[in-house]
Amino acid sequence: MNSSTTRYARALADVAIAHKADGAAVARELDSMAEMLKSSPDLRTVWETPSVPATQKLALLDAIVRKAGISPEVRNFLAVLMDHRLVNSLPVIARQFRQEMNDRMGVAEAEIISSRELSPQEKQPLELKIAETTGKVIQPRYTVDAKILGGVVVKIGSTIYDGSVRGELQRLKHELAAR
């Protein structure tokens, strides 16, 4: 993680909390602006080119903010990024901001991979167990991957809990090979 982008993400989290802004809404706005920059090379060029006057950059930003309904906190943050020539770091900062807000709120994003679609009756105890294990409120994201054969794999940040049949077979293979 780049310490510069981490500093900006933390600063935006400080502002969002101080202004009692909805962190999830701020994160969505950042993602929306990052997607806009990705899909518009012309916009990226204008905002990243030092020879374009700051007044023109801000006028364009304000027009986009009005049309997209972007909050003042995100608008001002984008202006700072333009001023410090960090607009191209927006996708990374957005991801770090979301993680920073989750850490501060005691929330963990959990990717739960199963071999088939899980029913609500199967999801609820699984989510409770993950919350109990992590000590955090869980924001689950479910995906299906038939390659795991059965069971589930849970990814929370860089931690992976592998309760899949495939993972168990691999563990057995390594255990047998070690004998």
N, C-alpha and C positions, 0 to 999 in steps of 0.2 A: 504494500500500500504506500502510495506517495504521501509523505507527511504534509506537503503543501495542500493537496486536495483534501486530506483528512482534516486539516485545520479549517478549511472553508466549510466543509460539511458540518463540523462541530459548531462553527460560528452561526451557521444558518439554523441549526437545532436550538442554539441559545436564543436566537431571535424569535423563532417560532414559539418556543415555550414562554418567553417574556411577553409576547403579544397574544398569548393564548390562542394561537393559530392551530388549526386541525393539521397535525403532522402528516396524516395520510393524504389530505388534500394537497398539502405543499409537495409531497412526494409525487403525486399524480401530475401536478403542474410542472415540476422539474422534468419528469419523464416525457410529458407532452412537448415541452420546449426542446428537449434533447432529440426527440423524434422529428420535430420540425427542422432542426438543424441538420439532422442526418439526411432528410429527404429534400433539402433545399441547399444545394451547393452555393447558389448565389447569395443566400442569406448568410451562410457561414463565411463566405469570402468577404462580404461587407463588414461583418462584425469582427473578423480577424485581421483585416487589413489596416495597418497603422496609418496609411495615408488618407483614409476616410475620416473626416472630422467627427469628433465625439458627438457633436450636436446632431449630425445626421444619423449616427448609430442610435442615439437615444430617441430620436423622433421615430425611427423605424420600430424600435423596441416598444415605444408607447402605443403605436398604432396596433401592433400585434397584441399587446396586453389588453387594450380595449376590446379588440375583436374576440380574443380567446377567453376573456374574463379571468385573467391572471391576477393573483393577489398582490397587494403592494409589497409584501415581504419578498416574494419571488421576483417581482419586477426590479426592486432595488438590488437584490442579490445578483441578478443577471447583469445589471449595470456595473456592479463591482467587478464581476468576471470579465466583462468587456474592457474595463479600465485596466485590469491587470493582465490582459491577453490570455485568459484562461477559459474562454468559451469552449474551446475544443475539449476541455476536461469535464464538461457538464455531465455526460453519461456516467463517468466514474464518481463524480461528486454526488449525483443523484442516488446512486447505489449506496455510497457511504453515508449519506444523510439518512436514508431509510434504516440502515443498520444502526446508526447512532440513536435515532429516535426509538427503535425497538429496544436497544440496550437500556436506555433511560426509562422506558415504560415497562420493562420486564417482560417483553414479548419476544418470542422466537418464531421465525418462519421455518416451518417444517415441510420438506418435500417428502411425501409418503408414496412409495412406489409399490404397487401390488401386481400380481399376475393377472388379476381380473378386477372389474369394477366392484368396489366394496359397498355394502348396504349401509344405510344410516345406523342400523343396530350394530354393525361391525366397526364403524368409524368412531362412534362415541366412546367405547371403552379404550380403544387404541389412543385417541386423543387425550383422554384422562391419564393414561399410563405415561404418555410422553410428557405431559405437563408435570406429573408427579416426579418423573425422572429428572427433568431439567429445572424444575422449580420456577417455570415461566408460563405465561399465557401463550398458548399455541395458535399460530395462524397456519392452518394446514393447507397444502396444495397437493392434490392427489393426481397421480399419473398411473397409467397402466403400462406394464412391460412384461409380456408373456415369457421373456427369456429368463426371468427369475424363478420360473416353474411353480412357485407357491410361496406363501408367507409374505413378508413385507420387508422393504429396506427403507429406513428413515434417515434423511439427511438434514442436519441442523447445522448451518454454517459449514465448518470443515470436519465436523464429527459425523460419522456414518455408523448407524446401528443396523447390522445386517442379520435379519431373521428370516432370510429367504432359503428356500430349498437349495437353490444353486450355491449360495454361500456356504451352507452346511456341507454340501458335496465337495466343494473346494477345500474346506477345512479338513474333511476326512481324507482327501487325496494327499494333502501335505502331511498329515499325521502318519498315514501309511508309508509314504515315501521316506519319512524320517526314521522309520524303524529298521 
